[in-house]
Amino acid sequence: MKAEEIIARVREAVPDAVDIEAQGADCDFAVLVVSPTFAGMLPVKRQQLVLAGFTELLASGELHALSVKAKTPEELAASAAAPGLTQLQL
């Protein structure tokens, strides 16, 4: 898989995402998804929403691992104050 394919699937699952970043290669990726949809949602519900677009890929083994960080725009802005961290580390 390619990062562009991961981003496209996340965009389908979370259409109002204001930022999506994907890092990785082959079948192991990490994504950061920033969306106002996540406001008031528990972290596990946020991850489930994003992962819903990858069910068949994960089941088939085409995608082995997908780490999800899901934040609201406000949470991202608050955590961006940490110097030296990339957004996927936030």
C-alpha positions, -999 to +999 in steps of 0.1 A: +000+000+000+009+036-004+004+065+019-020+081-007-042+050-005-044+052+033-052+089+031-080+083+006-096+056+028-094+078+058-110+107+039-139+084+030-143+073+067-140+109+080-150+133+052-147+164+073-111+158+083-091+190+081-057+172+081-046+136+074-010+125+076+002+089+069+036+075+074+048+040+067+053+015+039+040-017+025+016-030+051+024-010+083+012+026+087+006+053+112-020+080+106-029+113+122-064+124+116-076+158+127-114+164+126-140+184+145-161+152+143-140+138+172-151+164+197-168+146+226-158+112+214-138+087+235-104+078+220-115+043+212-146+055+193-124+079+173-101+050+163-130+027+155-144+054+132-111+057+113-104+019+113-139+012+098-126+020+064-099-006+067-118-037+079-113-058+048-077-048+043-068-057+079-088-090+077-070-100+044-036-091+057-030-067+029-026-041+057-009-056+087-009-027+111-025+008+113-018+030+142-043+058+146-040+091+163-073+110+161-075+146+174-097+176+172-082+208+157-081+222+193-063+192+206-037+194+178-031+231+185-026+225+222-002+196+216+017+214+189+034+235+215+058+206+222+090+214+203+108+189+182+078+166+177+063+157+143+025+158+141+024+120+140+042+119+174+017+142+190 
